[in-house]
């Protein structure tokens, strides 16, 4: 007792008295705790206050020593022990003290006296109006390492108390022991459910995998099923990343693979339960989760390959694909889309795309159709489109669908090759989609960006020539218009190769007899270029390239291309209210650099700028040309105006 005597002296000194003194006890109530014999006479509430004081002043070690002495004296006094613990746990004080270890010691001391004593103390706690501390006691009992919580639970009358005790025990034991607890209490459904519920919500995913493995090895099939069902549900609070992680952990063990597949099936079903609008349960992208956890694997890909191969009713799988694609924006989506395009039957692909389009998810539908088109598999593409022809889609739907098919690499890349287009159209003609095949040819012909000139002409030649708004002549005019639009996206001189491509396209169209397409194109180019800043050099460059293309043509075609080059310049320069003197100098300078024939340059300036009605604007052009050292061009303008 020597150490305690020293401790008491220290306390006495702080309180202004001596241990052996009997005076001033009214001011030092702690002195009444010690009789002259050295035994501890405890007033529980005051002991609790002193324990808190020691904890605050001297730290945990001193408070624990004092706590042990108090507990030695109060062990047989349940009411006194309740009073002592209540003071330690006082939630009304402003002090922040770590009294839990002191309280846990009290719980352990009572528990060591047997279950009946512990149950009696719980009753005393509630009788004195301290239900919160009773719950703490149940938790503490569950945490006792050498305790038998399952046996203790049978002594508790309250089902709620049994649940609290067993759930605490499950959370503070290894997952394997938690599994045994769940099995031992399986006869009481509420307790088993609570164990599973708390394990699923408060343990890490690797621990849950160990929990499931133990249940499986112990033969608790029903508990395994309940655990997987609860974990996969939207109400579990677990993210899709957690679910993907548990799948991976289970799938790594062959004997647990069936459980992992059940988890995946239930997880996908839970996504379907959300309905068509992605909700909070999809705050984590399941597709991205599997991509991050299995970058080289094919979890979702292989799952849907088996369910969309045409051998069974795939309605549920299609619904899940639609929701996954709509809820996915992260990495992994492209890989899933590519796998679906390669593995799913054309019928299933058609229905998935149809659902996406009906719900306004055109972006996802386009991804899937383009992935299918990138394969270049004529028969699969033909079967896919043939099924659309049976559905009698609207004009807009058809146009969008064919556009995605014809631009497999995206709208800014070269469209589908003419050989593949023709192969698909032929396949459709042999099936039920002849009309759709003709629409495919027409739309393919108008997708001209970066397409080789010979392909443009070849596609136009295959467009039906029947009379009507969308016959070959109308499509040819559309081709010419689009050629001009595409050229204006790439203004010279930084993208001169596009100007060369444009000129070669016009030359090819002229050689194939599509004069209307050529005329439409250069008219539109001249008219639209005026509103595009810096497009003047494009016009000059185009005229130059048209003359170069003419050099390899026969005489009749050569003359036509030469005239087209001059007409393009004249039409552009004739827009007197829009063309500035600086624009004109830019054009004449580029024509000089390319050694554009003098006679043609003179004729162009006389017939355009020289004929402007606004004499002041003509004089301004002349002055600008002279200032640029182009007296000859200035003279040609004067000659036209006179």
C-alpha positions in Angstrom: 0.0 0.0 0.0 3.0 2.3 0.1 2.4 3.6 -3.4 -1.2 4.4 -2.6 -0.2 6.3 0.6 2.2 8.4 -1.4 -0.5 9.1 -3.9 -3.0 10.1 -1.2 -0.4 12.5 0.3 0.0 14.1 -3.1 -3.8 14.5 -3.3 -3.9 15.8 0.2 -1.2 18.4 -0.5 -3.1 19.7 -3.5 -6.2 20.0 -1.3 -4.5 21.9 1.5 -4.4 19.1 4.3 -2.6 16.1 5.6 -3.6 12.5 5.2 -3.8 11.8 9.0 -5.6 15.0 9.8 -9.2 14.8 10.8 -9.8 18.5 10.6 -11.2 20.2 7.6 -12.9 17.1 6.3 -15.9 19.3 5.4 -13.6 21.2 3.0 -11.9 18.0 1.8 -14.6 15.3 1.4 -12.1 13.0 -0.3 -10.5 12.5 3.2 -13.6 10.5 4.3 -12.7 7.9 1.7 -9.8 6.6 3.8 -10.1 5.2 7.2 -7.2 5.1 9.6 -6.7 1.4 8.9 -5.9 2.3 5.3 -9.0 0.6 3.7 -11.0 2.6 1.2 -14.4 3.8 2.3 -16.0 5.0 -0.9 -18.8 7.5 -1.5 -19.3 6.6 -5.2 -20.2 10.0 -6.6 -17.3 11.7 -4.9 -15.0 8.9 -6.0 -16.1 9.4 -9.6 -15.3 13.2 -9.3 -11.9 12.4 -7.8 -11.1 10.0 -10.6 -11.9 12.6 -13.1 -9.7 15.1 -11.2 -6.8 12.7 -11.2 -7.2 12.0 -14.9 -7.1 15.7 -15.6 -4.2 16.6 -13.3 -2.0 13.5 -13.2 -2.9 11.6 -16.3 -4.3 8.1 -17.1 -1.9 6.0 -15.0 -2.7 7.7 -11.7 -6.4 7.6 -12.5 -6.3 3.9 -13.4 -4.6 3.1 -10.0 -7.2 5.0 -8.2 -9.9 3.4 -10.3 -8.8 -0.1 -9.4 -9.0 0.7 -5.6 -12.5 2.1 -6.1 -13.6 -1.0 -8.1 -12.2 -3.3 -5.4 -14.4 -1.7 -2.8 -17.6 -1.3 -5.0 -17.6 -4.7 -6.7 -20.3 -6.0 -4.3 -22.3 -2.8 -4.5 -24.1 -2.7 -7.8 -26.0 0.5 -7.0 -22.8 2.2 -5.9 -20.9 1.0 -9.0 -23.7 2.4 -11.2 -23.4 5.8 -9.4 -19.6 5.8 -9.8 -19.7 4.9 -13.5 -22.4 7.5 -14.1 -20.2 10.3 -12.8 -17.3 9.1 -14.9 -19.5 9.2 -18.0 -21.0 12.5 -17.2 -22.0 14.0 -20.6 -23.0 17.3 -19.1 -19.5 18.5 -18.2 -17.5 20.7 -20.5 -14.3 18.7 -19.8 -13.0 16.5 -22.6 -11.5 13.5 -20.7 -10.7 10.0 -21.8 -12.8 8.3 -19.1 -13.7 5.3 -21.3 -10.8 3.1 -20.1 -11.9 3.7 -16.5 -15.5 2.8 -17.4 -14.4 -0.3 -19.3 -12.5 -1.5 -16.3 -15.8 -1.3 -14.3 -17.6 -3.2 -17.0 -14.9 -5.9 -17.1 -15.0 -6.2 -13.3 -18.7 -6.9 -13.3 -18.5 -9.3 -16.2 -15.8 -11.3 -14.5 -18.3 -12.1 -11.7 -20.5 -14.1 -14.1 -23.3 -13.5 -16.5 -26.0 -13.4 -13.9 -24.2 -10.6 -12.0 -23.7 -8.7 -15.3 -27.4 -9.0 -16.2 -28.3 -7.8 -12.7 -26.1 -4.8 -13.1 -27.7 -4.0 -16.5 -31.1 -4.0 -14.8 -29.7 -1.7 -12.1 -28.4 0.8 -14.7 -31.8 1.0 -16.3 -33.6 1.2 -13.0 -31.5 4.3 -12.1 -32.3 5.8 -15.6 -29.0 5.2 -17.4 -29.9 3.3 -20.6 -27.0 4.7 -22.6 -24.5 3.3 -20.1 -26.3 0.0 -20.3 -25.7 -0.1 -24.0 -22.0 0.8 -23.4 -21.8 -2.2 -21.0 -23.2 -4.5 -23.6 -20.7 -3.3 -26.1 -17.9 -3.7 -23.6 -19.0 -7.3 -22.8 -19.0 -8.1 -26.5 -15.4 -6.8 -26.8 -14.1 -9.0 -24.0 -11.6 -11.3 -25.7 -12.1 -14.4 -23.6 -15.9 -14.0 -23.2 -18.6 -16.2 -24.6 -21.1 -13.7 -26.1 -23.3 -16.4 -27.6 -23.8 -18.0 -24.2 -24.2 -14.6 -22.5 -26.9 -13.6 -25.0 -29.1 -16.5 -23.9 -29.3 -14.9 -20.4 -30.6 -11.6 -21.8 -34.4 -11.2 -21.9 -34.3 -8.3 -24.3 -33.9 -9.2 -28.0 -32.4 -5.7 -28.5 -29.8 -6.4 -25.8 -28.9 -9.7 -27.5 -28.5 -8.0 -30.8 -26.3 -5.2 -29.3 -24.1 -7.7 -27.5 -23.6 -10.1 -30.5 -23.1 -7.3 -33.0 -20.4 -5.7 -30.9 -18.7 -9.1 -30.4 -18.8 -9.7 -34.2 -17.2 -6.3 -35.0 -14.4 -6.7 -32.5 -13.3 -10.2 -33.4 -11.6 -11.6 -36.5 -14.0 -12.1 -39.5 -13.8 -15.9 -39.0 -15.0 -15.6 -35.4 -17.8 -13.2 -36.5 -18.9 -15.9 -38.9 -19.0 -18.5 -36.1 -21.1 -16.1 -34.0 -23.5 -15.6 -36.9 -23.9 -19.4 -37.2 -24.3 -19.9 -33.4 -27.1 -17.4 -33.3 -28.7 -18.3 -36.6 -31.7 -19.7 -34.7 -32.5 -16.1 -33.7 -33.0 -14.4 -37.1 -32.9 -10.9 -35.6 -29.4 -11.5 -34.1 -28.0 -13.1 -37.3 -29.3 -10.3 -39.4 -27.7 -7.7 -37.0 -24.4 -9.5 -37.2 -24.5 -9.5 -41.0 -25.7 -5.9 -41.1 -23.0 -4.5 -38.9 -20.2 -6.6 -40.5 -21.3 -5.4 -44.0 -21.5 -1.7 -43.0 -18.6 -1.4 -40.6 -15.9 -3.9 -41.8 -13.5 -3.4 -44.7 -14.2 -5.3 -47.9 -11.3 -7.7 -47.4 -12.7 -8.6 -44.0 -16.2 -9.2 -45.5 -14.6 -11.5 -48.0 -13.0 -13.5 -45.1 -16.4 -13.5 -43.4 -18.1 -15.0 -46.4 -15.3 -17.5 -46.9 -15.7 -18.7 -43.3 -19.4 -19.0 -43.7 -19.0 -21.0 -46.8 -16.4 -23.4 -45.3 -18.6 -23.9 -42.3 -21.6 -24.8 -44.5 -23.8 -21.8 -43.7 -25.3 -21.5 -47.2 -28.3 -19.5 -46.1 -26.2 -17.0 -44.3 -23.9 -16.7 -47.3 -26.9 -15.9 -49.5 -28.3 -13.4 -47.0 -24.9 -11.6 -46.7 -24.5 -11.3 -50.5 -28.1 -10.1 -50.9 -27.7 -7.4 -48.2 -24.3 -6.2 -49.6 -25.5 -5.9 -53.2 -28.7 -4.1 -52.3 -29.0 -0.3 -52.8 -29.8 0.1 -49.1 -26.5 -1.4 -48.0 -24.8 2.0 -48.4 -21.9 0.4 -50.2 -20.6 1.9 -53.3 -20.3 0.1 -56.6 -16.5 0.3 -56.1 -17.0 -1.7 -52.9 -19.1 -4.3 -54.7 -16.5 -4.6 -57.5 -13.8 -5.0 -54.9 -15.7 -7.8 -53.1 -16.3 -9.5 -56.4 -12.6 -9.5 -57.2 -11.7 -10.7 -53.7 -14.2 -13.6 -53.9 -13.4 -14.5 -57.5 -9.7 -15.0 -56.7 -10.7 -18.2 -54.8 -12.1 -20.9 -57.2 -14.4 -22.4 -54.5 -16.0 -18.9 -54.0 -16.5 -18.1 -57.7 -20.1 -19.1 -57.5 -20.6 -16.6 -54.7 -18.8 -13.8 -56.7 -21.1 -14.4 -59.7 -24.2 -14.2 -57.4 -22.9 -10.9 -56.1 -22.4 -9.6 -59.6 -25.9 -10.7 -60.6 -27.4 -9.0 -57.6 -25.3 -5.8 -58.0 -26.5 -5.5 -61.6 -30.0 -6.2 -60.5 -29.8 -3.4 -57.9 -28.7 -1.0 -60.6 -31.8 -2.0 -62.6 -34.0 -1.4 -59.5 -33.1 2.3 -59.8 -35.2 2.6 -62.9 -34.2 4.5 -66.0 -32.8 7.5 -64.2 -29.4 6.9 -62.5 -29.7 7.7 -58.8 -27.4 8.0 -55.8 -26.6 4.3 -55.9 -24.6 5.0 -59.0 -22.5 7.7 -57.5 -19.6 5.3 -58.2 -19.3 4.0 -61.7 -19.4 0.2 -61.7 -17.7 0.0 -65.2 -14.9 2.3 -64.1 -14.5 0.3 -60.8 -13.9 -3.0 -62.7 -11.6 -1.2 -65.1 -9.5 0.1 -62.2 -9.4 -3.2 -60.3 -9.0 -5.5 -63.3 -7.4 -3.4 -66.1 -6.5 -6.5 -68.0 -9.7 -8.5 -67.2 -13.1 -8.8 -68.8 -15.5 -9.1 -65.9 -18.5 -7.2 -67.2 -17.5 -8.0 -70.8 -17.6 -11.8 -70.2 -20.8 -11.5 -68.2 -22.7 -9.9 -71.0 -21.1 -12.0 -73.7 -22.9 -15.0 -72.2 -26.2 -13.2 -71.9 -26.4 -11.4 -75.2 -25.3 -14.2 -77.5 -28.9 -14.9 -78.6 -29.4 -18.2 -76.8 -31.8 -17.0 -74.2 -34.1 -14.1 -73.4 -31.7 -11.2 -72.8 -34.2 -8.5 -71.8 -32.7 -8.2 -68.3 -29.1 -8.0 -69.6 -30.1 -5.4 -72.2 -31.7 -3.3 -69.5 -28.5 -3.5 -67.4 -26.3 -2.5 -70.3 -28.4 0.5 -71.0 -28.2 1.7 -67.4 -24.5 0.9 -67.1 -23.7 2.9 -70.3 -25.9 5.8 -69.2 -24.3 5.9 -65.7 -20.7 5.5 -66.9 -18.5 8.4 -67.9 -15.1 7.2 -66.7 -12.5 4.8 -68.0 -13.5 1.3 -68.9 -16.6 2.4 -70.9 -14.9 2.2 -74.3 -13.7 -1.3 -73.5 -17.1 -2.5 -72.5 -18.7 -0.9 -75.6 -16.1 -2.6 -77.9 -16.8 -5.9 -76.2 -20.6 -5.5 -76.7 -20.1 -4.6 -80.3 -18.0 -7.6 -80.9 -20.0 -10.2 -79.0 -23.7 -9.3 -78.8 -26.1 -10.4 -81.5 -27.2 -7.7 -84.0 -30.7 -8.0 -82.5 -29.6 -7.3 -79.0 -27.4 -4.4 -80.2 -30.3 -3.0 -82.1 -32.6 -3.2 -79.0 -29.9 -1.6 -76.7 -29.4 1.3 -79.1 -33.1 1.7 -79.6 -33.6 2.0 -75.8 -30.7 4.5 -75.5 -32.1 6.6 -78.3 -35.6 6.5 -76.9 -34.3 7.9 -73.6 -32.2 10.6 -75.1 -28.9 8.9 -74.6 -27.7 9.5 -78.2 -24.1 9.8 -77.1 -24.0 6.3 -75.7 -25.9 4.9 -78.7 -23.4 6.5 -81.0 -20.5 5.0 -79.1 -22.0 1.5 -79.5 -22.9 1.9 -83.2 -19.5 3.3 -84.1 -17.7 0.5 -82.2 -19.7 -1.9 -84.4 -18.8 0.0 -87.5 -15.1 0.1 -86.7 -15.0 -3.7 -87.0 -15.8 -3.4 -90.7 -17.7 -6.7 -90.5 -20.1 -6.3 -93.4 -22.4 -9.2 -92.4 -22.8 -8.0 -88.8 -23.4 -4.4 -89.8 -25.8 -5.5 -92.5 -27.8 -7.6 -90.1 -27.8 -4.8 -87.5 -29.2 -2.3 -90.0 -31.6 -4.9 -91.5 -33.3 -5.2 -88.1 -33.7 -1.4 -88.0 -35.5 -1.5 -91.3 -38.1 -3.8 -89.8 -38.7 -1.3 -87.0 -39.6 1.5 -89.5 -37.6 4.2 -87.6 -38.3 7.9 -88.1 -36.4 9.9 -90.7 -34.3 11.6 -88.0 -33.5 8.3 -86.3 -32.4 6.8 -89.5 -30.3 9.7 -90.4 -28.5 9.6 -87.0 -28.1 5.9 -87.1 -26.5 5.9 -90.6 -24.3 8.8 -89.7 -22.8 6.9 -86.8 -22.3 3.9 -89.0 -20.6 6.0 -91.6 -18.3 7.8 -89.2 -16.8 5.0 -87.2 -13.8 7.1 -86.1 -15.8 10.1 -85.2 -17.2 13.1 -87.0 -13.8 14.8 -87.6 -12.2 11.8 -89.1 -12.3 10.1 -92.5 -15.7 8.4 -93.0 -16.2 4.7 -93.7 -14.6 3.5 -96.9 -16.7 3.2 -100.0 -16.0 -0.6 -100.4 -17.5 -1.3 -97.0 -20.4 1.0 -97.7 -21.1 -0.8 -100.9 -20.8 -4.2 -99.2 -23.3 -3.3 -96.5 -25.8 -1.8 -99.1 -25.5 -5.0 -101.2 -26.2 -7.1 -98.1 -29.2 -5.1 -97.3 -30.5 -5.3 -100.8 -30.4 -9.1 -100.5 -32.4 -9.0 -97.2 -35.3 -6.8 -96.3 -33.5 -3.5 -96.0 -33.2 -2.4 -99.6 -34.6 1.1 -98.9 -32.2 1.5 -96.0 -29.3 0.4 -98.2 -30.2 3.2 -100.7 -30.3 5.7 -97.8 -26.9 4.5 -96.7 -25.5 5.1 -100.2 -27.0 8.6 -100.3 -25.8 9.6 -96.9 -22.3 8.1 -97.5 -22.0 10.1 -100.7 -22.6 13.4 -98.8 -19.9 12.6 -96.1 -17.1 14.0 -98.1 -14.6 15.3 -95.5 -11.2 13.8 -96.2 -12.7 11.2 -98.5 -10.6 10.5 -101.6 -12.0 12.1 -104.8 -12.5 8.8 -106.6 -14.5 7.5 -103.7 -16.8 10.5 -103.7 -17.5 10.0 -107.4 -17.9 6.3 -107.0 -20.5 6.7 -104.2 -22.4 9.3 -106.3 -22.5 6.9 -109.3 -24.2 4.3 -107.1 -26.9 6.6 -105.8 -30.2 5.7 -107.5 -30.9 8.2 -110.3 -34.7 8.1 -109.9 -36.6 11.3 -110.0 -37.2 12.9 -106.6 -35.9 15.2 -104.1 -33.2 12.8 -103.0 -32.2 11.5 -106.4 -28.7 11.5 -107.7 -28.8 15.1 -108.9 -29.9 16.4 -105.5 -27.3 14.4 -103.7 -24.6 15.7 -106.1 -25.6 19.3 -105.3 -25.4 18.4 -101.6 -21.9 17.0 -102.2 -20.8 20.2 -103.8 -22.2 22.3 -101.0 -20.5 20.1 -98.3 -17.2 20.2 -100.1 -17.2 24.0 -99.9 -18.2 23.9 -96.2 -15.5 21.5 -95.3 -12.8 23.5 -97.1 -13.8 26.6 -95.2 -12.9 24.8 -92.0 -9.3 24.7 -93.1 -8.4 28.2 -94.4 -5.2 28.6 -96.4 -2.3 29.0 -96.2 -1.9 26.8 -93.1 -3.8 23.9 -94.5 -3.0 24.1 -98.2 -3.3 20.3 -98.6 -7.1 20.7 -98.0 -7.3 23.2 -100.8 -5.5 20.7 -103.1 -8.0 18.0 -102.0 -10.9 20.3 -102.7 -9.7 21.2 -106.2 -9.1 17.5 -107.0 -12.6 16.7 -105.9 -14.1 19.3 -108.2 -11.9 18.0 -111.0 -13.1 14.5 -110.4 -16.7 15.5 -110.3 -16.4 17.5 -113.5 -14.7 14.6 -115.2 -17.6 12.3 -114.1 -20.2 14.7 -115.5 -21.5 16.2 -112.2 -21.3 19.8 -113.5 -24.2 20.8 -111.1 -22.2 19.7 -108.1 -19.1 21.6 -109.3 -21.1 24.8 -109.9 -23.0 24.5 -106.6 -19.7 24.1 -104.8 -17.7 27.0 -106.1 -20.8 29.3 -105.8 -21.2 28.4 -102.2 -17.4 28.7 -101.5 -17.3 32.2 -102.9 -20.4 33.4 -101.1 -19.5 31.9 -97.7 -15.8 32.8 -97.8 -16.7 36.5 -97.6 -18.0 36.0 -94.0 -14.9 34.0 -92.9 -12.1 36.2 -91.7 -8.9 35.5 -93.7 -10.6 33.4 -96.3 -9.4 35.5 -99.2 -6.2 33.6 -99.6 -8.2 30.4 -99.6 -10.0 31.6 -102.7 -6.8 32.5 -104.5 -5.2 29.2 -103.5 -8.2 27.3 -104.7 -8.2 29.0 -108.1 -4.5 28.1 -108.4 -5.1 24.5 -107.5 -8.0 24.2 -110.0 -5.6 25.3 -112.8 -3.1 22.7 -111.6 -5.8 20.0 -111.7 -6.7 21.1 -115.2 -3.3 20.5 -116.5 -3.8 16.7 -116.4 -7.3 16.7 -117.9 -8.4 16.5 -121.5 -8.9 19.7 -123.4 -12.6 20.2 -122.8 -12.3 19.4 -119.2 -9.2 21.6 -118.9 -11.0 24.6 -120.3 -13.9 24.1 -118.0 -11.7 24.0 -114.9 -9.8 27.1 -116.0 -13.1 29.0 -116.4 -14.2 27.7 -113.0 -11.0 29.1 -111.4 -11.6 32.5 -112.9 -15.3 32.5 -112.1 -14.6 31.7 -108.5 -12.3 34.7 -108.2 -14.7 37.0 -109.9 -17.7 35.9 -107.8 -15.7 36.5 -104.6 -14.3 39.8 -105.6 -17.6 41.1 -107.0 -19.1 41.4 -103.5 -18.3 45.1 -103.3 -19.8 45.8 -99.9 -17.9 43.1 -98.2 -14.4 42.7 -99.8 -11.9 45.2 -98.4 -8.9 46.6 -100.3 -6.6 44.6 -97.9 -8.5 41.4 -98.9 -7.9 42.2 -102.6 -4.2 42.9 -102.1 -3.9 39.5 -100.3 -5.5 37.7 -103.3 -3.5 39.5 -105.9 -0.3 38.9 -104.0 -0.9 35.1 -103.8 -1.9 35.0 -107.5 1.5 36.7 -108.3 3.3 34.2 -106.2 1.7 31.3 -108.0 2.4 32.9 -111.5 -1.3 32.9 -112.2 -1.6 33.8 -116.0 -1.4 37.5 -116.5 -4.4 37.6 -118.9 -6.6 35.8 -116.4 -5.5 38.1 -113.6 -6.3 41.1 -115.7 -9.7 39.8 -116.8 -10.7 38.8 -113.2 -9.9 42.3 -111.8 -11.6 44.2 -114.8 -14.8 42.1 -114.5 -15.1 42.3 -110.7 -13.5 45.2 -108.8 -13.3 47.3 -112.0 -17.1 47.2 -112.3 -18.0 48.2 -108.8 -20.6 51.0 -108.8 -19.1 52.8 -105.8 -16.3 54.8 -107.4 -14.9 55.8 -104.0 -14.4 52.2 -103.0 -12.7 51.5 -106.4 -10.3 54.4 -105.9 -9.5 53.1 -102.4 -8.6 49.7 -103.9 -6.4 51.4 -106.6 -4.5 53.4 -103.9 -4.0 50.3 -101.8 -2.6 48.3 -104.8 -0.3 51.1 -105.7 1.0 51.4 -102.2 1.7 47.6 -102.2 3.8 48.0 -105.4 1.1 46.5 -107.7 0.7 49.2 -110.2 -0.1 46.7 -113.0 -3.1 45.4 -111.0 -4.2 49.0 -110.2 -4.2 49.8 -113.9 -6.4 46.7 -114.6 -8.9 47.9 -112.0 -8.9 51.4 -113.6 -9.4 49.9 -117.0 -12.4 48.0 -115.8 -14.0 51.0 -114.2 -13.5 53.1 -117.4 
